[in-house]
Amino acid sequence: MRNISNNLRYLRKNKGLTQQQFADNMEIKRSLVGAYEEDRAEPRYDLLKKFAEFYELSMDELINETINDKWKPKPKVDPSGVRVLSISVDSEDRENIELVPVKASAGYLNGYADPEYISELPKFRLPFLPQGTFRAFELKGDSMLPLQPGTLIIGEYIENWTDVKVGETYVFITKSDGIVYKRAGNRYRENKTIKLISDNPVYDPYPVQAEDILEVWKAKAYISTTFPDPAPEPTMESLTAMMAQMQKSIAQINQSKN
């Protein structure tokens, strides 16, 4: 079981423990730790399970993965199948709001389930938000005008995607498009698609497959340094365009319900 021995040795050193310190934590002899790490003996099942829990890994990861400096943990689920989210807390054990700036958006797709990566993101708190798990994402592009690029969208983590409501705004973390801020065009159904709608009518709605979605965050607030321009006086052309867009949106919502 060469993989296990290498993994045990790497994990112990990465945690800054001596063989004796690890043995004390596991309540076993130090000589056994050496034997396991040198592949001279194999840990029994109950001890392997204890090792995995100590390093916050699954049994499968400890046994079958090659754990080294390049290794990244896979998104984890609890026994009921519910997604487990990586978070960070402050000195008083209160959850932070981690900020994902545009320059970090590509890295977030690989590190969103990695506690170490999440702990290195910028953090802040907003005392007016209710209790919950929040994250901030920097808006890019003009698909959600009048919200300008650079606006920070504060999202609340949605654990159960069936809670996604038609017409409300969310930050969707997707494998293909990365981090996008859109309105939901239909309710989530497992193994189906969610239609994502831009507020800017120049952009057409498009579907995203459920298996392409990694996380969903319900938009709860935004922070912007750009103040809105005064609303222009309505013209007949603008009113006509507004009515056409409303009719299009209503038709899309009715279609999604059928």
Kinemage of the C-alpha trace (Angstrom):
@kinemage 1
@onewidth
@group {chain A} dominant
@subgroup {mainchain}
@vectorlist {calphas} color= white
{ca met a 1} P 0.000 0.000 0.000
{ca arg a 2} L 2.690 2.403 -1.163
{ca asn a 3} L 0.198 5.211 -1.720
{ca ile a 4} L -0.905 5.189 1.914
{ca ser a 5} L 2.661 5.221 3.253
{ca asn a 6} L 3.637 8.177 1.059
{ca asn a 7} L 0.441 10.033 1.935
{ca leu a 8} L 0.887 9.489 5.676
{ca arg a 9} L 4.465 10.728 5.562
{ca tyr a 10} L 3.548 13.822 3.496
{ca leu a 11} L 0.514 14.713 5.621
{ca arg a 12} L 2.415 14.409 8.888
{ca lys a 13} L 5.307 16.588 7.684
{ca asn a 14} L 2.902 19.088 6.111
{ca lys a 15} L 1.205 19.430 9.487
{ca gly a 16} L 4.573 19.989 11.174
{ca leu a 17} L 4.400 16.898 13.364
{ca thr a 18} L 7.138 14.507 14.398
{ca gln a 19} L 6.413 10.785 14.283
{ca gln a 20} L 6.173 10.799 18.073
{ca gln a 21} L 3.684 13.696 18.090
{ca phe a 22} L 1.499 11.992 15.500
{ca ala a 23} L 1.706 8.720 17.413
{ca asp a 24} L 0.617 10.495 20.593
{ca asn a 25} L -2.380 12.008 18.779
{ca met a 26} L -3.366 8.603 17.400
{ca glu a 27} L -2.594 6.829 20.712
{ca ile a 28} L -0.274 4.330 19.050
{ca lys a 29} L 3.456 3.533 19.285
{ca arg a 30} L 5.921 5.693 17.355
{ca ser a 31} L 7.450 2.537 15.835
{ca leu a 32} L 4.108 1.821 14.157
{ca val a 33} L 4.091 5.266 12.522
{ca gly a 34} L 7.533 4.535 11.078
{ca ala a 35} L 6.415 1.130 9.848
{ca tyr a 36} L 3.339 2.594 8.128
{ca glu a 37} L 5.302 5.409 6.497
{ca glu a 38} L 8.031 3.046 5.261
{ca asp a 39} L 5.457 0.575 3.915
{ca arg a 40} L 6.646 -2.174 6.275
{ca ala a 41} L 3.160 -2.634 7.737
{ca glu a 42} L -0.420 -1.821 6.828
{ca pro a 43} L -2.762 0.029 9.224
{ca arg a 44} L -5.947 -1.804 10.086
{ca tyr a 45} L -9.255 -0.331 8.887
{ca asp a 46} L -10.287 1.393 12.118
{ca leu a 47} L -6.862 3.063 12.360
{ca leu a 48} L -7.001 4.193 8.713
{ca lys a 49} L -10.377 5.754 9.440
{ca lys a 50} L -8.897 7.562 12.444
{ca phe a 51} L -6.005 8.845 10.280
{ca ala a 52} L -8.411 10.119 7.627
{ca glu a 53} L -10.552 11.939 10.201
{ca phe a 54} L -7.452 13.510 11.770
{ca tyr a 55} L -6.376 14.949 8.414
{ca glu a 56} L -9.977 15.812 7.426
{ca leu a 57} L -9.899 13.474 4.429
{ca ser a 58} L -12.133 10.729 3.142
{ca met a 59} L -10.930 7.123 3.280
{ca asp a 60} L -10.891 7.091 -0.522
{ca glu a 61} L -8.617 10.147 -0.645
{ca leu a 62} L -6.186 8.743 1.900
{ca ile a 63} L -5.956 5.352 0.188
{ca asn a 64} L -6.258 6.143 -3.527
{ca glu a 65} L -5.156 9.752 -4.062
{ca thr a 66} L -1.541 10.846 -4.486
{ca ile a 67} L -1.365 13.630 -1.905
{ca asn a 68} L 1.440 16.121 -2.438
{ca asp a 69} L 2.024 19.851 -2.940
{ca lys a 70} L 0.058 19.803 -6.225
{ca trp a 71} L -2.904 17.872 -4.836
{ca lys a 72} L -6.245 19.659 -4.400
{ca pro a 73} L -9.159 18.209 -2.403
{ca lys a 74} L -12.298 17.393 -4.310
{ca pro a 75} L -15.587 19.132 -3.399
{ca lys a 76} L -16.886 17.234 -0.406
{ca val a 77} L -20.399 16.116 0.488
{ca asp a 78} L -21.739 14.882 3.781
{ca pro a 79} L -23.372 11.432 4.063
{ca ser a 80} L -26.777 12.873 3.065
{ca gly a 81} L -25.357 14.237 -0.193
{ca val a 82} L -25.462 17.891 0.883
{ca arg a 83} L -22.566 20.008 -0.403
{ca val a 84} L -20.000 21.047 2.196
{ca leu a 85} L -18.685 24.591 1.900
{ca ser a 86} L -15.212 25.816 2.851
{ca ile a 87} L -15.346 28.947 5.016
{ca ser a 88} L -13.040 31.063 7.188
{ca val a 89} L -13.703 32.598 10.604
{ca asp a 90} L -12.282 35.521 12.565
{ca ser a 91} L -10.662 35.479 16.013
{ca glu a 92} L -14.112 35.340 17.633
{ca asp a 93} L -15.172 32.341 15.514
{ca arg a 94} L -17.525 34.444 13.378
{ca glu a 95} L -17.784 33.664 9.675
{ca asn a 96} L -15.962 36.094 7.399
{ca ile a 97} L -17.183 37.426 4.090
{ca glu a 98} L -14.463 36.345 1.683
{ca leu a 99} L -13.899 38.537 -1.373
{ca val a 100} L -13.275 36.986 -4.788
{ca pro a 101} L -11.861 39.785 -6.975
{ca val a 102} L -11.860 39.463 -10.784
{ca lys a 103} L -8.142 38.643 -10.795
{ca ala a 104} L -8.821 35.658 -8.504
{ca ser a 105} L -11.896 34.369 -10.348
{ca ala a 106} L -9.991 31.768 -12.382
{ca gly a 107} L -8.229 30.440 -9.284
{ca tyr a 108} L -11.540 30.227 -7.430
{ca leu a 109} L -12.772 27.518 -9.806
{ca asn a 110} L -9.939 25.283 -8.600
{ca gly a 111} L -9.778 26.440 -4.997
{ca tyr a 112} L -13.419 26.967 -3.990
{ca ala a 113} L -13.440 23.690 -2.046
{ca asp a 114} L -9.954 24.149 -0.589
{ca pro a 115} L -10.009 25.574 2.971
{ca glu a 116} L -6.435 26.826 2.612
{ca tyr a 117} L -7.258 28.752 -0.575
{ca ile a 118} L -10.403 30.248 0.980
{ca ser a 119} L -8.453 31.330 4.062
{ca glu a 120} L -6.081 33.364 1.861
{ca leu a 121} L -8.818 35.425 0.183
{ca pro a 122} L -9.408 39.031 1.372
{ca lys a 123} L -12.024 39.175 4.135
{ca phe a 124} L -14.407 41.700 5.676
{ca arg a 125} L -17.637 41.892 7.668
{ca leu a 126} L -20.948 43.697 7.210
{ca pro a 127} L -22.770 43.970 10.551
{ca phe a 128} L -26.169 44.671 8.970
{ca leu a 129} L -26.362 41.270 7.250
{ca pro a 130} L -28.359 38.539 9.003
{ca gln a 131} L -26.775 35.347 10.218
{ca gly a 132} L -25.655 33.192 7.317
{ca thr a 133} L -22.760 32.344 5.040
{ca phe a 134} L -21.827 35.131 2.639
{ca arg a 135} L -19.206 35.710 -0.039
{ca ala a 136} L -18.450 38.740 -2.219
{ca phe a 137} L -17.737 38.539 -5.956
{ca glu a 138} L -16.430 41.386 -8.106
{ca leu a 139} L -18.649 41.989 -11.131
{ca lys a 140} L -17.061 42.042 -14.576
{ca gly a 141} L -18.540 42.884 -17.980
{ca asp a 142} L -21.689 44.857 -18.769
{ca ser a 143} L -24.244 42.044 -18.900
{ca met a 144} L -25.936 43.230 -15.688
{ca leu a 145} L -26.140 46.965 -16.333
{ca pro a 146} L -26.971 49.309 -14.663
{ca leu a 147} L -24.648 47.573 -12.138
{ca gln a 148} L -21.197 48.581 -13.319
{ca pro a 149} L -18.075 46.402 -13.674
{ca gly a 150} L -16.182 46.456 -10.383
{ca thr a 151} L -19.359 46.286 -8.285
{ca leu a 152} L -19.122 43.781 -5.427
{ca ile a 153} L -22.067 41.406 -5.251
{ca ile a 154} L -22.631 40.010 -1.745
{ca gly a 155} L -24.138 36.543 -2.053
{ca glu a 156} L -25.601 34.176 0.536
{ca tyr a 157} L -24.728 30.521 0.043
{ca ile a 158} L -27.560 28.396 -1.346
{ca glu a 159} L -27.123 24.831 -0.143
{ca asn a 160} L -30.282 23.444 -1.731
{ca trp a 161} L -30.535 24.552 -5.361
{ca thr a 162} L -34.260 23.856 -5.440
{ca asp a 163} L -34.531 27.111 -3.432
{ca val a 164} L -33.507 29.102 -6.525
{ca lys a 165} L -36.425 31.383 -7.466
{ca val a 166} L -37.372 32.528 -10.956
{ca gly a 167} L -36.510 36.160 -11.671
{ca glu a 168} L -34.141 36.638 -8.710
{ca thr a 169} L -30.415 37.309 -9.062
{ca tyr a 170} L -27.647 34.867 -8.148
{ca val a 171} L -23.936 34.367 -8.542
{ca phe a 172} L -23.472 31.046 -10.317
{ca ile a 173} L -20.068 29.344 -10.158
{ca thr a 174} L -19.854 27.268 -13.335
{ca lys a 175} L -17.182 25.058 -14.853
{ca ser a 176} L -17.580 26.472 -18.375
{ca asp a 177} L -18.291 30.201 -17.815
{ca gly a 178} L -16.608 30.722 -14.451
{ca ile a 179} L -18.273 33.215 -12.082
{ca val a 180} L -21.412 34.792 -13.542
{ca tyr a 181} L -24.054 37.064 -12.012
{ca lys a 182} L -27.470 36.441 -13.616
{ca arg a 183} L -31.185 36.106 -13.035
{ca ala a 184} L -32.641 32.626 -12.851
{ca gly a 185} L -35.039 31.939 -15.698
{ca asn a 186} L -36.488 28.749 -14.245
{ca arg a 187} L -36.492 26.573 -11.140
{ca tyr a 188} L -33.673 24.100 -10.603
{ca arg a 189} L -34.389 20.449 -11.279
{ca glu a 190} L -31.725 17.800 -10.881
{ca asn a 191} L -30.126 16.717 -14.176
{ca lys a 192} L -31.865 19.607 -15.963
{ca thr a 193} L -30.764 23.077 -16.995
{ca ile a 194} L -31.108 26.537 -15.477
{ca lys a 195} L -31.677 29.432 -17.852
{ca leu a 196} L -29.473 32.408 -16.996
{ca ile a 197} L -30.779 35.864 -17.919
{ca ser a 198} L -28.840 39.141 -18.143
{ca asp a 199} L -30.412 42.437 -17.124
{ca asn a 200} L -28.790 43.997 -20.191
{ca pro a 201} L -31.163 43.090 -23.073
{ca val a 202} L -28.227 43.049 -25.504
{ca tyr a 203} L -27.324 39.631 -24.068
{ca asp a 204} L -29.552 36.665 -24.835
{ca pro a 205} L -30.530 34.180 -22.116
{ca tyr a 206} L -28.713 30.870 -22.218
{ca pro a 207} L -29.044 27.529 -20.445
{ca val a 208} L -26.437 25.966 -18.171
{ca gln a 209} L -26.448 22.281 -17.337
{ca ala a 210} L -26.905 21.325 -13.690
{ca glu a 211} L -23.684 19.286 -13.703
{ca asp a 212} L -21.817 22.393 -14.881
{ca ile a 213} L -22.761 24.314 -11.711
{ca leu a 214} L -20.391 24.207 -8.738
{ca glu a 215} L -21.952 26.737 -6.328
{ca val a 216} L -24.931 29.093 -6.157
{ca trp a 217} L -25.021 32.334 -4.115
{ca lys a 218} L -28.206 34.405 -3.704
{ca ala a 219} L -27.527 38.111 -4.248
{ca lys a 220} L -28.309 39.967 -1.001
{ca ala a 221} L -26.491 43.310 -1.392
{ca tyr a 222} L -23.951 45.127 -3.504
{ca ile a 223} L -21.136 47.638 -2.955
{ca ser a 224} L -20.203 50.097 -5.678
{ca thr a 225} L -18.091 53.232 -6.002
{ca thr a 226} L -20.077 54.242 -9.105
{ca phe a 227} L -23.223 56.266 -8.442
{ca pro a 228} L -26.139 55.925 -10.864
{ca asp a 229} L -26.855 58.651 -13.412
{ca pro a 230} L -30.185 60.487 -13.170
{ca ala a 231} L -32.956 58.691 -15.001
{ca pro a 232} L -33.584 60.250 -18.440
{ca glu a 233} L -36.995 61.579 -19.361
{ca pro a 234} L -38.993 58.734 -20.919
{ca thr a 235} L -39.622 58.928 -24.641
{ca met a 236} L -42.133 57.076 -26.762
{ca glu a 237} L -39.310 54.940 -28.169
{ca ser a 238} L -37.975 54.012 -24.726
{ca leu a 239} L -41.458 53.193 -23.430
{ca thr a 240} L -42.123 51.005 -26.468
{ca ala a 241} L -38.804 49.194 -25.979
{ca met a 242} L -39.560 48.731 -22.273
{ca met a 243} L -42.960 47.219 -23.012
{ca ala a 244} L -41.441 44.888 -25.604
{ca gln a 245} L -38.831 43.705 -23.120
{ca met a 246} L -41.463 43.157 -20.418
{ca gln a 247} L -43.576 41.107 -22.797
{ca lys a 248} L -40.513 39.047 -23.751
{ca ser a 249} L -39.646 38.429 -20.090
{ca ile a 250} L -43.215 37.435 -19.207
{ca ala a 251} L -43.323 35.038 -22.148
{ca gln a 252} L -40.030 33.454 -21.019
{ca ile a 253} L -41.283 33.024 -17.452
{ca asn a 254} L -44.584 31.496 -18.624
{ca gln a 255} L -42.681 29.152 -20.925
{ca ser a 256} L -40.425 28.022 -18.085
{ca lys a 257} L -43.445 27.159 -15.913
{ca asn a 258} L -44.943 24.938 -18.606
